[in-house]
Amino acid sequence: MTGELVYEIGQNAYIKLVLHALKHRTTAVNGVLLGRFDASKGVVEISESVPLFHSNTGLLPPLEIALMQIEEYYGGQGLSLVGYFHANERSDDNDLSNVAKNIGDHLCRYFPQAGILLLDNKKLETLSKVKNRSPVIQLYRRDGSKWKLSGKEEGGRLEMKEPSANVMLLDYVSSNKWQDIVDFDDHLNDISKDWLNAELFK
């Protein structure tokens, strides 16, 4: 890892990826992160997340189809792929899977500063009890050929753009908003389902 980088995630991107994991609690889920890189400030701005799959998370053909559509749509808005998110199948599993590492490696070929956000199931379970403002996700960065959990000594940190994001998240969870999340699996099964989730925050 080289240099101090801040990964700043916006509220909607954060809420969407957590709701995706909540909708499919008994399976692994994944998705990609989009945003911009401000090299002068050393900030990776994560402004959007796109839920990909809740079954066969490691299959290459559907992934390639999804990435092409995502890059075409968001490229027109000046956003590019800046990372990947993953939630493990088991609630007691907090390790980065090989699927996550492989997709992260793929993204690093195009954006070397790409990070992986792994859902922290323990933090998610206690969110409503402790009213914690820290994110329920962990940041991993690539160090050489290995992915490492990021911390102060690793030169990268994760920050919430809006400190009240967990409060908003709880509102969406309590109203069962996670049921409305559409991922690419859903879209490929029924193309009338909107993978952009344009209505989610209305």
C-alpha positions as YAML, in Angstrom:
chain: A
units: angstrom
residues:
- id: 1
  name: MET
  ca: [0.00, 0.00, 0.00]
- id: 2
  name: THR
  ca: [1.30, 3.40, -0.85]
- id: 3
  name: GLY
  ca: [0.36, 6.66, 0.84]
- id: 4
  name: GLU
  ca: [-2.46, 7.76, 3.08]
- id: 5
  name: LEU
  ca: [-5.84, 7.42, 1.38]
- id: 6
  name: VAL
  ca: [-9.29, 8.21, 2.69]
- id: 7
  name: TYR
  ca: [-12.24, 6.22, 1.36]
- id: 8
  name: GLU
  ca: [-15.30, 8.41, 1.87]
- id: 9
  name: ILE
  ca: [-18.64, 6.68, 1.35]
- id: 10
  name: GLY
  ca: [-21.85, 8.58, 0.72]
- id: 11
  name: GLN
  ca: [-25.02, 7.80, 2.65]
- id: 12
  name: ASN
  ca: [-27.08, 6.35, -0.21]
- id: 13
  name: ALA
  ca: [-24.25, 4.12, -1.43]
- id: 14
  name: TYR
  ca: [-23.75, 2.84, 2.12]
- id: 15
  name: ILE
  ca: [-27.43, 2.22, 2.85]
- id: 16
  name: LYS
  ca: [-27.98, 0.43, -0.46]
- id: 17
  name: LEU
  ca: [-25.19, -2.11, 0.04]
- id: 18
  name: VAL
  ca: [-26.30, -2.87, 3.62]
- id: 19
  name: LEU
  ca: [-29.94, -3.32, 2.55]
- id: 20
  name: HIS
  ca: [-28.76, -5.69, -0.19]
- id: 21
  name: ALA
  ca: [-27.06, -7.87, 2.43]
- id: 22
  name: LEU
  ca: [-30.13, -7.74, 4.68]
- id: 23
  name: LYS
  ca: [-32.44, -8.86, 1.87]
- id: 24
  name: HIS
  ca: [-30.34, -12.00, 1.32]
- id: 25
  name: ARG
  ca: [-29.25, -12.82, 4.86]
- id: 26
  name: THR
  ca: [-28.55, -16.51, 4.20]
- id: 27
  name: THR
  ca: [-26.43, -16.10, 1.06]
- id: 28
  name: ALA
  ca: [-23.31, -14.22, 0.08]
- id: 29
  name: VAL
  ca: [-23.98, -10.99, -1.82]
- id: 30
  name: ASN
  ca: [-21.75, -8.63, -3.74]
- id: 31
  name: GLY
  ca: [-21.69, -5.43, -5.73]
- id: 32
  name: VAL
  ca: [-19.50, -2.65, -7.06]
- id: 33
  name: LEU
  ca: [-18.71, 0.84, -5.85]
- id: 34
  name: LEU
  ca: [-18.59, 3.89, -8.08]
- id: 35
  name: GLY
  ca: [-17.21, 7.34, -7.57]
- id: 36
  name: ARG
  ca: [-14.24, 9.59, -8.22]
- id: 37
  name: PHE
  ca: [-10.63, 9.75, -7.11]
- id: 38
  name: ASP
  ca: [-9.32, 13.13, -5.98]
- id: 39
  name: ALA
  ca: [-5.58, 12.49, -6.18]
- id: 40
  name: SER
  ca: [-4.69, 15.96, -4.86]
- id: 41
  name: LYS
  ca: [-6.55, 15.27, -1.60]
- id: 42
  name: GLY
  ca: [-5.91, 11.53, -1.50]
- id: 43
  name: VAL
  ca: [-9.64, 10.82, -1.31]
- id: 44
  name: VAL
  ca: [-11.57, 8.03, -3.01]
- id: 45
  name: GLU
  ca: [-15.16, 9.34, -3.08]
- id: 46
  name: ILE
  ca: [-17.69, 6.49, -3.13]
- id: 47
  name: SER
  ca: [-20.96, 8.04, -4.25]
- id: 48
  name: GLU
  ca: [-22.84, 5.01, -5.61]
- id: 49
  name: SER
  ca: [-23.13, 1.28, -5.02]
- id: 50
  name: VAL
  ca: [-24.69, -1.24, -7.39]
- id: 51
  name: PRO
  ca: [-25.87, -4.59, -5.95]
- id: 52
  name: LEU
  ca: [-24.78, -7.41, -8.28]
- id: 53
  name: PHE
  ca: [-25.56, -10.95, -7.16]
- id: 54
  name: HIS
  ca: [-27.00, -13.07, -4.37]
- id: 55
  name: SER
  ca: [-26.34, -16.41, -6.06]
- id: 56
  name: ASN
  ca: [-23.29, -17.59, -8.00]
- id: 57
  name: THR
  ca: [-21.35, -14.51, -6.93]
- id: 58
  name: GLY
  ca: [-18.19, -15.68, -8.66]
- id: 59
  name: LEU
  ca: [-19.52, -16.49, -12.14]
- id: 60
  name: LEU
  ca: [-17.60, -14.51, -14.76]
- id: 61
  name: PRO
  ca: [-20.09, -14.17, -17.69]
- id: 62
  name: PRO
  ca: [-22.89, -12.47, -15.69]
- id: 63
  name: LEU
  ca: [-20.27, -10.29, -13.96]
- id: 64
  name: GLU
  ca: [-18.88, -9.10, -17.29]
- id: 65
  name: ILE
  ca: [-22.38, -8.29, -18.59]
- id: 66
  name: ALA
  ca: [-23.16, -6.35, -15.43]
- id: 67
  name: LEU
  ca: [-19.89, -4.41, -15.44]
- id: 68
  name: MET
  ca: [-20.35, -3.36, -19.07]
- id: 69
  name: GLN
  ca: [-23.83, -1.97, -18.37]
- id: 70
  name: ILE
  ca: [-22.72, -0.28, -15.15]
- id: 71
  name: GLU
  ca: [-19.68, 1.38, -16.73]
- id: 72
  name: GLU
  ca: [-21.70, 2.56, -19.71]
- id: 73
  name: TYR
  ca: [-24.43, 4.12, -17.54]
- id: 74
  name: TYR
  ca: [-22.31, 5.70, -14.82]
- id: 75
  name: GLY
  ca: [-19.47, 6.70, -17.14]
- id: 76
  name: GLY
  ca: [-21.89, 9.21, -18.63]
- id: 77
  name: GLN
  ca: [-22.19, 10.78, -15.16]
- id: 78
  name: GLY
  ca: [-18.44, 11.04, -14.71]
- id: 79
  name: LEU
  ca: [-18.28, 8.12, -12.26]
- id: 80
  name: SER
  ca: [-16.00, 5.12, -12.54]
- id: 81
  name: LEU
  ca: [-15.48, 1.85, -10.69]
- id: 82
  name: VAL
  ca: [-13.55, 2.49, -7.47]
- id: 83
  name: GLY
  ca: [-14.20, -0.69, -5.50]
- id: 84
  name: TYR
  ca: [-16.23, -3.73, -4.59]
- id: 85
  name: PHE
  ca: [-18.45, -4.77, -1.68]
- id: 86
  name: HIS
  ca: [-19.11, -8.22, -0.30]
- id: 87
  name: ALA
  ca: [-21.14, -9.84, 2.48]
- id: 88
  name: ASN
  ca: [-20.40, -13.40, 3.53]
- id: 89
  name: GLU
  ca: [-22.98, -16.15, 3.73]
- id: 90
  name: ARG
  ca: [-22.40, -16.95, 7.41]
- id: 91
  name: SER
  ca: [-22.91, -14.28, 10.04]
- id: 92
  name: ASP
  ca: [-19.82, -15.46, 11.94]
- id: 93
  name: ASP
  ca: [-17.56, -15.28, 8.87]
- id: 94
  name: ASN
  ca: [-15.53, -12.06, 8.80]
- id: 95
  name: ASP
  ca: [-12.83, -13.19, 6.39]
- id: 96
  name: LEU
  ca: [-12.41, -11.93, 2.86]
- id: 97
  name: SER
  ca: [-13.40, -14.73, 0.46]
- id: 98
  name: ASN
  ca: [-11.45, -15.80, -2.60]
- id: 99
  name: VAL
  ca: [-14.29, -14.52, -4.80]
- id: 100
  name: ALA
  ca: [-13.97, -11.07, -3.22]
- id: 101
  name: LYS
  ca: [-10.19, -11.07, -3.61]
- id: 102
  name: ASN
  ca: [-10.37, -12.17, -7.26]
- id: 103
  name: ILE
  ca: [-12.89, -9.49, -8.21]
- id: 104
  name: GLY
  ca: [-10.91, -6.92, -6.22]
- id: 105
  name: ASP
  ca: [-7.76, -7.94, -8.11]
- id: 106
  name: HIS
  ca: [-9.64, -7.50, -11.39]
- id: 107
  name: LEU
  ca: [-10.74, -3.97, -10.46]
- id: 108
  name: CYS
  ca: [-7.21, -3.04, -9.33]
- id: 109
  name: ARG
  ca: [-5.98, -3.57, -12.88]
- id: 110
  name: TYR
  ca: [-8.04, -0.55, -13.92]
- id: 111
  name: PHE
  ca: [-7.99, 1.44, -10.69]
- id: 112
  name: PRO
  ca: [-4.98, 0.55, -8.48]
- id: 113
  name: GLN
  ca: [-6.50, 2.28, -5.43]
- id: 114
  name: ALA
  ca: [-9.65, 0.12, -5.53]
- id: 115
  name: GLY
  ca: [-10.83, -1.02, -2.12]
- id: 116
  name: ILE
  ca: [-13.06, -3.83, -0.90]
- id: 117
  name: LEU
  ca: [-15.78, -3.18, 1.66]
- id: 118
  name: LEU
  ca: [-16.72, -6.26, 3.69]
- id: 119
  name: LEU
  ca: [-19.91, -6.18, 5.73]
- id: 120
  name: ASP
  ca: [-19.22, -6.64, 9.45]
- id: 121
  name: ASN
  ca: [-22.12, -8.85, 10.54]
- id: 122
  name: LYS
  ca: [-21.44, -8.40, 14.26]
- id: 123
  name: LYS
  ca: [-21.61, -4.61, 13.99]
- id: 124
  name: LEU
  ca: [-24.78, -4.88, 11.94]
- id: 125
  name: GLU
  ca: [-26.46, -7.04, 14.58]
- id: 126
  name: THR
  ca: [-25.72, -4.52, 17.34]
- id: 127
  name: LEU
  ca: [-26.49, -1.40, 15.29]
- id: 128
  name: SER
  ca: [-29.91, -0.75, 16.82]
- id: 129
  name: LYS
  ca: [-28.70, -1.45, 20.36]
- id: 130
  name: VAL
  ca: [-25.58, 0.67, 20.60]
- id: 131
  name: LYS
  ca: [-26.54, 3.55, 18.24]
- id: 132
  name: ASN
  ca: [-23.06, 3.45, 16.80]
- id: 133
  name: ARG
  ca: [-22.12, 6.03, 14.18]
- id: 134
  name: SER
  ca: [-19.22, 3.98, 12.79]
- id: 135
  name: PRO
  ca: [-19.88, 2.07, 9.55]
- id: 136
  name: VAL
  ca: [-20.93, -1.59, 9.65]
- id: 137
  name: ILE
  ca: [-18.39, -2.31, 6.92]
- id: 138
  name: GLN
  ca: [-14.64, -2.88, 6.96]
- id: 139
  name: LEU
  ca: [-12.17, -1.58, 4.39]
- id: 140
  name: TYR
  ca: [-9.61, -3.85, 2.75]
- id: 141
  name: ARG
  ca: [-6.79, -2.57, 0.55]
- id: 142
  name: ARG
  ca: [-4.33, -4.47, -1.56]
- id: 143
  name: ASP
  ca: [-0.75, -4.61, -0.33]
- id: 144
  name: GLY
  ca: [1.34, -6.11, -3.11]
- id: 145
  name: SER
  ca: [-0.54, -9.28, -4.02]
- id: 146
  name: LYS
  ca: [-2.43, -9.58, -0.72]
- id: 147
  name: TRP
  ca: [-5.55, -7.92, 0.66]
- id: 148
  name: LYS
  ca: [-5.27, -6.52, 4.17]
- id: 149
  name: LEU
  ca: [-7.75, -5.03, 6.60]
- id: 150
  name: SER
  ca: [-7.09, -1.31, 6.57]
- id: 151
  name: GLY
  ca: [-6.29, 0.67, 9.67]
- id: 152
  name: LYS
  ca: [-4.23, 3.63, 10.73]
- id: 153
  name: GLU
  ca: [-0.95, 1.79, 10.30]
- id: 154
  name: GLU
  ca: [-1.91, 0.57, 6.83]
- id: 155
  name: GLY
  ca: [-2.32, 4.07, 5.47]
- id: 156
  name: GLY
  ca: [-6.00, 3.98, 4.53]
- id: 157
  name: ARG
  ca: [-9.21, 4.68, 6.37]
- id: 158
  name: LEU
  ca: [-12.92, 4.57, 5.78]
- id: 159
  name: GLU
  ca: [-15.10, 7.56, 6.59]
- id: 160
  name: MET
  ca: [-18.80, 8.26, 6.33]
- id: 161
  name: LYS
  ca: [-19.60, 11.37, 4.30]
- id: 162
  name: GLU
  ca: [-22.73, 11.90, 6.41]
- id: 163
  name: PRO
  ca: [-22.22, 11.08, 10.11]
- id: 164
  name: SER
  ca: [-25.94, 10.32, 10.52]
- id: 165
  name: ALA
  ca: [-25.93, 7.53, 7.89]
- id: 166
  name: ASN
  ca: [-26.55, 4.80, 10.49]
- id: 167
  name: VAL
  ca: [-29.58, 6.69, 11.82]
- id: 168
  name: MET
  ca: [-31.01, 6.81, 8.30]
- id: 169
  name: LEU
  ca: [-30.10, 3.15, 7.80]
- id: 170
  name: LEU
  ca: [-32.12, 2.19, 10.88]
- id: 171
  name: ASP
  ca: [-35.15, 4.02, 9.49]
- id: 172
  name: TYR
  ca: [-34.90, 2.02, 6.27]
- id: 173
  name: VAL
  ca: [-34.40, -1.25, 8.16]
- id: 174
  name: SER
  ca: [-37.36, -0.65, 10.49]
- id: 175
  name: SER
  ca: [-39.62, 0.04, 7.50]
- id: 176
  name: ASN
  ca: [-38.44, -3.17, 5.74]
- id: 177
  name: LYS
  ca: [-37.06, -1.11, 2.85]
- id: 178
  name: TRP
  ca: [-34.55, -3.90, 2.15]
- id: 179
  name: GLN
  ca: [-37.38, -5.81, 0.45]
- id: 180
  name: ASP
  ca: [-37.31, -3.26, -2.40]
- id: 181
  name: ILE
  ca: [-33.64, -3.73, -3.33]
- id: 182
  name: VAL
  ca: [-33.08, -5.06, -6.87]
- id: 183
  name: ASP
  ca: [-29.73, -6.58, -7.85]
- id: 184
  name: PHE
  ca: [-28.43, -7.81, -11.20]
- id: 185
  name: ASP
  ca: [-29.56, -11.36, -10.41]
- id: 186
  name: ASP
  ca: [-33.12, -10.04, -10.15]
- id: 187
  name: HIS
  ca: [-32.73, -7.97, -13.33]
- id: 188
  name: LEU
  ca: [-31.34, -10.87, -15.38]
- id: 189
  name: ASN
  ca: [-34.31, -13.01, -14.28]
- id: 190
  name: ASP
  ca: [-36.81, -10.25, -15.05]
- id: 191
  name: ILE
  ca: [-35.55, -7.30, -17.10]
- id: 192
  name: SER
  ca: [-38.46, -5.12, -15.95]
- id: 193
  name: LYS
  ca: [-36.79, -4.94, -12.53]
- id: 194
  name: ASP
  ca: [-34.62, -1.83, -12.22]
- id: 195
  name: TRP
  ca: [-31.02, -2.59, -11.17]
- id: 196
  name: LEU
  ca: [-30.48, 1.16, -10.71]
- id: 197
  name: ASN
  ca: [-32.94, 1.15, -7.78]
- id: 198
  name: ALA
  ca: [-34.05, 4.62, -8.85]
- id: 199
  name: GLU
  ca: [-37.14, 4.57, -6.61]
- id: 200
  name: LEU
  ca: [-35.40, 3.35, -3.45]
- id: 201
  name: PHE
  ca: [-34.80, 6.72, -1.80]
- id: 202
  name: LYS
  ca: [-37.99, 8.45, -2.94]
...
